[in-house]
């Protein structure tokens, strides 16, 4: 009889743990209580630190999405190149960091529906007259933020010396000090910096806007349920006007 009860207990134990394991593998987010968010908080106006808090367009948006999903938010600040590894290691649930949806990234993560359309722009010192666009960066020193699409674009410039920086603020400082000739970075980021960060005193945007890009929220590749829930919440925010409200707050204009 002891052996019978022991066998039944073992079977029940295996059943319980097998069930839990299967639930985790399918990426079921129905029991999610806290959404663990990874970002890189030096990318104003999308994410940056202010008075001990993480603020910006992305931060307002992910908090609104979490509220729509009826979950709490915990935000972790990481280096941009460490965000996808942290996501796939299970240390965070999602990444929102002005991250462009690219085929290369889609091999490693699942993206939500796009939530912002951007593009790249060249920034130079204000007294610069020879550089009028990316075509004039041949053989020049270009500053980029590591892991970004700006870095990918800069690497394609013939004979350019590309210098990678952990944060956009570091690249801007290097430009100011004359260590690089130009920066290739997302247009809204540089526009915000020039307007609000004092950069307009020594830097300017030049040339055409390059490569229209869409930002998305990254989710672990196999977590399809959470990806669906994030996109569903984003769609709801667009329908109820909250998305438009956040957009106008940070960009001063309608999303359209």
N, C-alpha and C positions, 0 to 999 in steps of 0.2 A: 504493500500500500504506500509506504514511504517513497519507493521508486516511482510509483504512478504519479503521486503528487509532485515529486521533483521533476518528472518529465513534463507534466502539464505546466509547471512554473517556467521551465526553460522555454517551452514553445510560446507561452504568453509573452515572456521577456523578449524573445527574438521577434515576435510579431510587432510589439510596441516599438522597438528600436528600428526595425526595418521600415515601419510606417513613417517614423520621424525622418529617417534618412531620405526616403523617397520624396517627402514633402519638401525638404531642403533642395533636392536636386531639380525639382520642377520649377523652383523660383516662385513659389506661392507667397504673395505679399499680403494676403488677406488678414493675417495676424500681426502685421507690422505695427509697432507702437511708436518707434522712433526712427526717423529717416536720417541715416548717417551720411552727411554730405561732405565731399571733398572739394576744395577750391584752392586757388592760388591768388592770395589777396594783395596783389600789387598791380592790378589791371583795371584801374579806374577808367570809366565810370561803372564797370561791370562788377568788380569786387575789390574792396580795399578796406583797410582798418581805420576807424575813426572813434576816438574816445573809448578804446577798449572793446569795440564791437565790429563785426563784419557788416559792411554796408555796400550798397550799389544796386544796380539794375538786376543782376543775377541773384543777389541775396534777397531782394524783395520778391522776386519771382518765385524762387524755390520755397520761400516761407509761405507764399500764397498757395502754391501747389500743395504743400504739406497740409495746410489748413483745409484745402478742398478735399484732401484724402483723409482728413481727421486723424493726423499723426503729428507728433512733435518733431522738432528738427535739432540735430546736433551738427555743427559745422566745424570741420578740421581744415587748417591751413597747411598746405604742403607745397613743395616745389612742383612746377608744372610738369616736369618730366617724370615725377614720381606718382602722379595722379592715377594713371591707368594701371600701373603695377599694384598700387594700393587697392584699387577697385577689384582687380582680378585675384588678389590675395584674400579678399573678403574683409578687409579692414574698414571699408566704407561701402555704402550701398549705391551711391550715385556721384557723378562728377558734374558740376556746373562751373565753368571757368572760362567763358568765352571760347569754348572749344569748337573748332570748325569740323563739320562732318566731312571726312575724307574716306576714300576707298581703303586706304592703308589702315586707318583707325577702325573701320568697320570690320576688319578681319579679326580684331581683338575685343571689340565691345559692341553692344547694341545701342543705338541712339534713339532718343525720343523723336517726336515730330520736331521740325526746326522751330526755333523760337525767336531768331533774329537773323537778319541778312546784313552782312558786312562786306568789307573789301580792304585791300592793302594800300598803303600810301607811303611815299618816300618823304622823310623829314631831314632837313639840312640846317646848318647854322644860317642865321639871318643875313649875314654878309656874303654868303655863297651865291655866285652868279653863274658858274660854269655847269653846275648840276641842275638840270631842269626836269629830270625824270629818271626812271630806272635805266633807260638806255645810256645815261651818262655815268653810270656807276662802274663801268668796265675798268678793272685795275684799281678800284678804290677800296677803302676800308669801310666795311658795312657792319653796323651793329644790329643784333637781333636778340630776341628773347628765345632761349633754348627750347626746342621742341615745338615751336609755333610754325604756322604756315608762312610767316614772314621769313623764318630761317630757311625753309625749303625754297622759297622764291629767291632769296639772296644767293644760295648755293648754285643757282643756275646762271648767275652773272659771270661772264668770262673774266678770268684772271683777278677776280675780286678776293680780297682777304676778309673773310667773314669771322667776326668776333662774337661769340655767344655769351650772353649774360643771363643770370638766374632771374632777374626781374627787369621790367621795362624801365624802372627808375634808374637802374645802374647804367643802362644803355644811354639814357638821356644825359646823365652826368658825364659820361665819357664823350658824348658829342659836344657838350658845353666846354669841356676841357681840351678839345681838339684831338682826342685820341682816335676818333673815327671821323669819316667824312659824311656819313649818312646813316639813318635808321630805316629799316623796312618793318612796318608794324601796322596793326589794324587801324583803319581810319578813325573810328569813334574814340578809340583809346588816345590817339595822338591829338585829336581835336579837343577832347576834354582836358588833356594835360596843357595844351597851349592856352586854353581859355581860363582854366582854374588853377593850374600849377605854376604859373609864372613863366612858363616856357616861351610864351610869345615875345618875351624880351630879347631872346637870343636864338630862337629857332622858328622855322616856317615849313609849311607843307608845299611840295612841288609835284608837278606832273599829274597824270591821270590816275584815277582810282583803278587799282589792279584787281583782277580775279574776284568777281562777286562770290561771296562765301556765305554759307548758312551755319549758324551755331546750333548745337543740339546738346541735350543732357545725356551723358554717357551712363550706361547701366551694364553690369556684368553680362557677358555674352549669353549665358543660359538662363538668365532671370527674365524670361519673357513676360511673366505676369506683372512684375514691377514695371517693366517698360510700357506695358499696355496701360497700367494704372496712371503712370506719369503723363503719358500722352492724353489720356482721357481727362485728367485734371486740367491740363494745359488747354485743351479744347473748351472745357467748361469756362475757364477764366476768360477766354477770348469771346465767348458767347455772352457772359454776364457783365462785361465791361471792365473787369479788374485788370486784365492784361493791358488794355489801352491806358488805363489810369497810371499804371507803373511806367509804361513807355513814355508817356508825356512828362511824368515827374523827372525822369533822367535825361531825356533828349529834347524836351521843350517843344515837341511837335507831335502831330498825330502819326500813328504807325503807318498810315497810308500816305 
